[in-house]
């Protein structure tokens, strides 16, 4: 277990990302969602991440219901603020935002101090909890001024009051996360898709800064939204159809993994968790079978020869740390 920054909040090396049980891309039934979370628990996962954005609150409601019978002291849960959900009667679905749910609410960007508190209060209601362990400012890319001037201080106050244990920001970019690490007193940042086998951009700024400042990093999007899990024409890369260049690299990596008797999924998970600043790696799942596969792949040692060949072929830069056979995590 690792603690997040200077807080006492602990997370395991493998966490559960709950976007999929919020009907990301396709519908997941209630029973299947419950079984997915139960499978994560059986496989020793004790860190669960969600957000109001995921299925217009559906992910939070399902995750809270699935964890209700578990001892609260035995798991860590994080959610996010920055998007308020306001009721709407416009009808239709939410697939334009990636979720197969009815469009019963609309998202309203709000990183004000009042917006942060209201968002957290509503999340606690959906989760059925009196507290969460970690709160992230969610995707403040186009709202930097308000996020730094109002949103972050509000989180800092909530932490000082003991309402939350750890605070941070979660984004699909490393540049602004690096600013949070350097200019604020965050405990943790969640970096999605910017530190993977296909994209190591966080290695240039975020990860060195986090190491220097003692800030923990949680890595999400380890498969770049699908391409590294199943590289093939038509696969998804960063929430869109994979372009030719990353698809070609992923296919070459898969062929190399096959020759070494491992899966590309195992290599992708091992790579992300090898950096010393990384406290946990999040993996999303929509079924118990996917959770089992992820747990098995995460526990699979990746041969040192695979990493050597990956570097020799130019598929991975030499500066990127990799695990050793003796210490796969």
C-alpha positions as CSV (number, residue, x, y, z in Angstrom):
1,X,0.0,0.0,0.0
2,X,1.1,3.6,-0.7
3,X,0.0,6.7,1.0
4,X,-1.0,9.7,-1.1
5,X,1.5,12.5,-0.7
6,X,1.8,13.7,2.9
7,X,-1.8,12.5,3.7
8,X,-2.7,9.3,5.6
9,X,-4.9,8.1,2.7
10,X,-3.7,4.7,1.4
11,X,-4.2,3.1,-2.0
12,X,-3.2,-0.2,-3.4
13,X,-1.0,-0.6,-6.5
14,X,-4.1,-1.5,-8.6
15,X,-7.3,0.5,-8.4
16,X,-10.7,0.2,-10.0
17,X,-11.9,2.9,-12.4
18,X,-15.7,3.1,-12.3
19,X,-16.4,4.9,-15.6
20,X,-17.4,1.7,-17.3
21,X,-20.1,0.8,-14.8
22,X,-21.5,4.3,-15.6
23,X,-22.4,2.9,-19.0
24,X,-19.3,4.2,-20.8
25,X,-19.9,3.7,-24.5
26,X,-22.4,0.9,-23.9
27,X,-25.0,-0.1,-21.3
28,X,-24.1,-2.3,-18.3
29,X,-26.9,-3.8,-16.4
30,X,-27.3,-3.2,-12.6
31,X,-26.5,-6.8,-11.7
32,X,-23.4,-6.9,-13.9
33,X,-22.2,-3.6,-12.4
34,X,-22.6,-5.0,-8.9
35,X,-20.8,-8.2,-9.8
36,X,-18.0,-6.2,-11.4
37,X,-17.3,-4.3,-8.2
38,X,-17.7,-7.5,-6.1
39,X,-15.0,-9.1,-8.4
40,X,-12.7,-6.2,-7.8
41,X,-13.1,-6.7,-4.0
42,X,-12.4,-10.5,-4.3
43,X,-9.2,-9.8,-6.2
44,X,-7.9,-7.5,-3.4
45,X,-8.7,-4.1,-5.0
46,X,-9.4,-1.5,-2.3
47,X,-9.1,1.7,-4.2
48,X,-12.2,2.8,-6.2
49,X,-12.4,6.0,-8.4
50,X,-15.5,7.6,-9.8
51,X,-17.0,11.0,-10.8
52,X,-20.3,12.7,-11.4
53,X,-19.4,12.9,-15.1
54,X,-19.5,9.2,-15.4
55,X,-23.0,8.4,-16.6
56,X,-24.5,11.5,-15.1
57,X,-24.1,10.2,-11.6
58,X,-24.9,6.5,-12.4
59,X,-21.3,5.4,-11.7
60,X,-21.4,7.0,-8.2
61,X,-24.8,5.5,-7.4
62,X,-23.8,2.0,-8.5
63,X,-20.4,2.1,-6.8
64,X,-21.9,3.3,-3.6
65,X,-24.5,0.6,-3.7
66,X,-22.0,-2.1,-4.4
67,X,-19.7,-1.1,-1.6
68,X,-22.4,-0.5,1.0
69,X,-22.0,-3.8,2.7
70,X,-18.2,-3.5,2.9
71,X,-16.4,-2.1,6.0
72,X,-15.8,1.6,5.3
73,X,-12.4,1.5,6.9
74,X,-11.2,-1.1,4.4
75,X,-11.4,0.8,1.2
76,X,-10.4,4.1,-0.3
77,X,-12.8,6.0,-2.6
78,X,-12.2,9.1,-4.8
79,X,-14.6,11.3,-6.7
80,X,-14.3,14.6,-8.6
81,X,-15.6,18.1,-8.7
82,X,-16.0,20.7,-11.4
83,X,-19.1,19.5,-13.2
84,X,-22.4,20.1,-11.5
85,X,-25.3,18.0,-12.7
86,X,-28.5,20.1,-13.3
87,X,-31.8,18.4,-14.2
88,X,-33.1,18.9,-17.8
89,X,-36.1,17.7,-19.7
90,X,-34.5,17.9,-23.2
91,X,-34.7,14.1,-23.6
92,X,-32.5,11.9,-25.7
93,X,-29.3,10.2,-24.5
94,X,-25.9,11.2,-23.3
95,X,-23.9,9.3,-26.0
96,X,-22.5,12.6,-27.2
97,X,-20.5,12.6,-24.0
98,X,-19.7,8.9,-24.2
99,X,-22.3,7.5,-21.9
100,X,-25.3,5.3,-22.8
101,X,-27.7,6.8,-20.3
102,X,-30.8,9.0,-20.6
103,X,-30.0,12.7,-20.7
104,X,-31.8,13.5,-17.5
105,X,-29.2,16.1,-16.5
106,X,-26.8,18.5,-18.1
107,X,-23.3,19.2,-17.0
108,X,-22.5,22.7,-15.8
109,X,-18.8,23.6,-15.4
110,X,-18.2,25.1,-12.0
111,X,-14.9,25.4,-10.2
112,X,-16.1,28.0,-7.7
113,X,-15.8,27.4,-4.0
114,X,-19.5,27.0,-3.7
115,X,-19.6,24.8,-6.8
116,X,-17.0,22.5,-5.3
117,X,-18.9,22.1,-2.0
118,X,-22.2,21.6,-3.8
119,X,-20.7,19.0,-6.1
120,X,-19.2,17.1,-3.2
121,X,-22.4,17.1,-1.2
122,X,-24.3,15.7,-4.2
123,X,-21.7,13.1,-4.8
124,X,-21.9,11.9,-1.2
125,X,-25.7,11.6,-1.6
126,X,-25.3,9.5,-4.7
127,X,-22.6,7.3,-3.1
128,X,-24.6,7.0,0.2
129,X,-21.5,8.0,2.2
130,X,-20.7,10.6,4.8
131,X,-17.2,11.1,3.4
132,X,-14.8,10.3,0.6
133,X,-11.1,9.9,0.9
134,X,-9.9,11.8,-2.1
135,X,-11.4,14.6,-4.2
136,X,-9.9,15.7,-7.6
137,X,-10.6,18.8,-9.6
138,X,-11.9,17.2,-12.8
139,X,-10.6,18.4,-16.2
140,X,-10.1,22.1,-15.4
141,X,-8.3,22.5,-18.8
142,X,-10.4,25.5,-19.9
143,X,-11.1,26.8,-16.5
144,X,-7.6,27.2,-15.1
145,X,-8.1,30.6,-13.5
146,X,-11.2,29.7,-11.5
147,X,-9.7,26.2,-10.6
148,X,-6.6,27.7,-9.1
149,X,-8.2,30.8,-7.6
150,X,-11.3,29.3,-6.2
151,X,-11.6,25.5,-6.7
152,X,-8.2,24.5,-5.2
153,X,-8.5,26.7,-2.1
154,X,-11.9,25.2,-1.5
155,X,-10.4,21.7,-1.5
156,X,-7.6,22.8,0.7
157,X,-10.2,24.1,3.2
158,X,-12.2,20.8,3.0
159,X,-9.0,18.9,3.8
160,X,-8.1,21.2,6.7
161,X,-11.6,20.7,8.1
162,X,-11.1,16.9,7.8
163,X,-14.0,16.5,5.4
164,X,-11.6,14.8,2.9
165,X,-8.3,13.1,3.4
166,X,-6.4,14.0,0.2
167,X,-6.9,16.5,-2.6
168,X,-5.7,16.9,-6.1
169,X,-6.6,17.2,-9.8
170,X,-7.3,14.7,-12.5
171,X,-6.7,15.5,-16.2
172,X,-5.8,14.0,-19.6
173,X,-2.8,16.3,-19.9
174,X,0.5,16.6,-17.9
175,X,1.3,20.3,-18.3
176,X,-1.4,21.8,-16.0
177,X,-1.0,18.9,-13.6
178,X,2.6,19.8,-13.3
179,X,1.5,23.4,-12.4
180,X,-0.7,21.9,-9.6
181,X,2.2,19.9,-8.3
182,X,4.6,22.9,-8.3
183,X,2.3,25.7,-7.3
184,X,-0.1,24.2,-4.8
185,X,-0.1,21.7,-1.9
186,X,-2.0,18.9,-3.6
187,X,-1.4,15.3,-2.3
188,X,-2.0,13.5,-5.5
189,X,-2.7,14.0,-9.2
190,X,-4.6,11.6,-11.5
191,X,-2.9,11.6,-15.0
192,X,-5.0,9.8,-17.6
193,X,-3.4,8.5,-20.9
194,X,-0.3,10.6,-20.7
195,X,2.0,8.0,-19.2
196,X,1.5,4.7,-21.1
197,X,3.5,2.5,-23.4
198,X,2.3,4.7,-26.3
199,X,2.6,8.1,-24.7
200,X,5.3,9.1,-22.2
201,X,4.7,12.9,-22.3
202,X,4.3,13.0,-18.5
203,X,7.9,11.8,-18.2
204,X,9.1,15.2,-19.4
205,X,7.4,17.4,-16.7
206,X,4.9,15.9,-14.3
207,X,6.7,12.8,-13.0
208,X,10.0,14.6,-12.2
209,X,8.1,17.4,-10.5
210,X,6.0,14.9,-8.5
211,X,9.1,13.0,-7.4
212,X,10.8,16.2,-6.3
213,X,7.8,17.6,-4.4
214,X,6.7,14.3,-2.8
215,X,3.3,14.3,-4.6
216,X,1.8,11.0,-5.6
217,X,0.6,10.2,-9.1
218,X,-2.3,7.9,-10.0
219,X,-2.2,6.7,-13.6
220,X,-5.5,6.3,-15.5
221,X,-6.1,5.3,-19.1
222,X,-3.3,2.8,-19.1
223,X,-4.6,1.2,-22.3
224,X,-5.1,4.6,-24.0
225,X,-8.9,3.9,-24.0
226,X,-8.5,0.5,-25.6
227,X,-5.7,0.3,-28.2
228,X,-3.2,-1.2,-25.8
229,X,-5.8,-3.8,-24.6
230,X,-6.6,-5.0,-28.0
231,X,-4.6,-3.4,-30.9
232,X,-6.5,-3.8,-34.2
233,X,-7.9,-1.6,-36.9
234,X,-10.8,0.3,-35.6
235,X,-9.6,0.2,-32.0
236,X,-10.0,3.3,-29.8
237,X,-7.1,5.5,-29.0
238,X,-7.7,8.5,-26.6
239,X,-11.5,8.2,-27.1
240,X,-11.4,8.2,-30.9
241,X,-10.6,5.8,-33.7
242,X,-6.9,5.0,-33.5
243,X,-4.7,6.8,-36.1
244,X,-2.3,4.7,-38.2
245,X,0.9,5.6,-36.3
246,X,-0.1,4.6,-32.8
247,X,-1.9,1.6,-34.2
248,X,1.3,0.4,-36.0
249,X,3.3,0.9,-32.8
250,X,0.8,-1.0,-30.7
251,X,0.7,-3.9,-33.2
252,X,4.5,-4.1,-33.1
253,X,4.5,-4.1,-29.3
254,X,1.9,-6.9,-29.3
255,X,3.9,-9.0,-31.6
256,X,6.9,-8.5,-29.3
257,X,4.9,-9.4,-26.2
258,X,3.6,-12.5,-28.0
259,X,7.2,-13.6,-28.7
260,X,8.0,-13.2,-25.0
261,X,5.0,-15.2,-23.9
262,X,3.1,-12.3,-22.2
263,X,0.2,-10.1,-23.2
264,X,0.5,-6.5,-24.1
265,X,-2.0,-5.8,-21.3
266,X,0.4,-7.1,-18.8
267,X,3.2,-5.0,-20.2
268,X,1.1,-1.9,-20.2
269,X,0.1,-2.3,-16.6
270,X,3.6,-3.1,-15.5
271,X,5.1,-0.2,-17.3
272,X,2.8,2.4,-15.7
273,X,3.4,1.1,-12.2
274,X,7.2,1.0,-12.5
275,X,7.8,4.7,-12.1
276,X,8.7,5.6,-8.4
277,X,6.2,8.5,-8.3
278,X,3.2,6.3,-9.3
279,X,1.2,5.2,-6.2
280,X,-1.6,3.4,-8.1
281,X,-2.7,2.4,-11.5
282,X,-6.4,2.5,-12.3
283,X,-8.0,0.0,-14.7
284,X,-11.7,0.2,-15.8
285,X,-13.8,-2.8,-16.1
286,X,-17.4,-3.5,-17.1
287,X,-17.6,-7.2,-16.1
288,X,-16.2,-9.6,-13.5
289,X,-14.3,-11.4,-16.3
290,X,-12.5,-8.1,-17.2
291,X,-11.6,-7.6,-13.5
292,X,-10.2,-11.1,-13.3
293,X,-8.2,-10.6,-16.4
294,X,-6.8,-7.3,-15.2
295,X,-5.8,-8.8,-11.8
296,X,-4.0,-11.7,-13.5
297,X,-2.2,-9.5,-16.0
298,X,-1.1,-7.1,-13.3
299,X,0.4,-10.0,-11.3
300,X,2.2,-11.4,-14.4
301,X,6.0,-10.7,-14.3
302,X,7.3,-9.2,-17.6
303,X,10.7,-10.6,-18.7
304,X,13.6,-8.1,-18.7
305,X,14.3,-9.3,-22.2
306,X,11.0,-7.8,-23.4
307,X,11.9,-4.4,-22.0
308,X,15.4,-4.6,-23.6
309,X,14.0,-5.4,-27.0
310,X,11.3,-2.8,-26.7
311,X,14.1,-0.2,-26.2
312,X,16.4,-1.6,-28.9
313,X,13.6,-1.4,-31.5
314,X,12.9,2.2,-30.5
315,X,9.4,1.5,-29.2
316,X,10.3,2.8,-25.8
317,X,12.7,5.6,-24.8
318,X,15.7,4.6,-22.7
319,X,14.8,7.2,-20.0
320,X,11.5,5.5,-19.1
321,X,11.9,3.3,-16.0
322,X,10.8,-0.3,-16.3
323,X,10.3,-3.0,-13.8
324,X,12.8,-5.8,-13.2
325,X,12.1,-9.5,-13.3
326,X,13.1,-9.8,-9.6
327,X,10.7,-7.0,-8.7
328,X,7.9,-6.8,-11.3
329,X,6.0,-4.1,-9.4
